[in-house]
Structure formats: C-alpha cells, structure tokens
Amino acid sequence: MSTKSRTPRTKPPRSAPAKTPAKTRAKKTAAKGPSTRQSSAAKATTTRGKAPAAAKVAPTLVQVKEAVVGQPDLRKKELIDLAVERSGLKKKDVKPAVEAILSVLGEALADGRELNLRPMGKLKVQRQEEKANGTVMVCRIRQPRPVSVKGTGGAVRAAQ
C-alpha cells in the first residue's frame, strides 16, 4: 500500500461572464420584434378594469335517501315462519320447500347466473372472489317499483 498523501485540488478561479453593452442588447431585442412577455408589475398595472364577479348560483336542495339501518338479518328460521304465516301451510310442509329454494338460489349464484325473481327483483353478481372459507360475492339488486292497478287511483297494488 502506498502512503501518498492527497493534496486538495483547487479549482481555477471563474472568470465573470462578459457583459454585453447596452446598445448591443437593445439591437438584439429590437431585431426579435416586440416582446409578448410582461413583467408581473406590468401585468398588475394593465388590468382591464375589475375582475368579473362570480356568477350568483341559486341554492338547490339536495334530497338524500335515508339508509336502512338497524334492521336485523333475516335468518332461515324467520323466513320459514313468515312463509308459514303467509301461506297458511304447516311448518313441516314449508321447511323443505324453503330449504330447496335456498339451495337452488345458492347454486345459481355460484354459477354466475342472474336471478330475475319478481317481486323480489333482478339480482346480478358484479364481482366474486375466492377466500379460504368461501366465496365473497358483490351483488347488485334492482327492485321494481310497486305497480298500481288502473282505475283505482293507486290505492290498490297489483301484487295484492
């Protein structure tokens, strides 16, 4: 290994840039033509009157639909009880039918099929993702508005 000592390098002194005489600068800028650039001071003094006032906008009322909050989940047991109540059938007859319907609906969703079940609505799978414990599906449902029977003034719905 050599033990040479390093001496710091010194840079040669910079020479100042040559200044252009004022007459030469004036000739160069005159040859270019009139400048379209304005200094900020010139811009401030050459405003065309006052700035235009912002247009007045009439306030509008926005209606927000209320979110459904606090409703408990509809479980299979409650669904069976409601079906028994509405149909007038016995629970032992309704339970296998409800379970079969739920199974068919689950299989149709797993196959990626759209469900069009009136009066519930049309259900479409938007995205699905496989997870360790099952499949997560993001669905969109479109429910039709209730249709009124003609001639009754909307008092009776067609579904009744």
C-alpha positions, 0 to 999 in steps of 0.5 A: 500500500502506498502512503501518498498523501492527497493534496486538495485540488483547487479549482481555477478561479471563474472568470465573470461572464462578459457583459454585453453593452447596452446598445448591443442588447437593445439591437438584439431585442429590437431585431426579435420584434416586440416582446409578448412577455410582461413583467408581473408589475406590468401585468398588475398595472394593465388590468382591464378594469375589475375582475368579473364577479362570480356568477350568483348560483341559486341554492338547490336542495339536495334530497338524500335517501335515508339508509336502512339501518338497524334492521336485523338479518333475516335468518332461515328460521324467520323466513320459514315462519313468515312463509308459514304465516303467509301461506297458511301451510304447516311448518313441516310442509314449508321447511323443505320447500324453503330449504330447496329454494335456498339451495337452488338460489345458492347454486345459481349464484355460484354459477354466475347466473342472474336471478330475475325473481319478481317481486323480489327483483333482478339480482346480478353478481358484479364481482366474486372472489375466492377466500379460504372459507368461501366465496365473497360475492358483490351483488347488485339488486334492482327492485321494481317499483310497486305497480298500481292497478288502473282505475283505482287511483293507486290505492290498490297494488297489483301484487295484492 
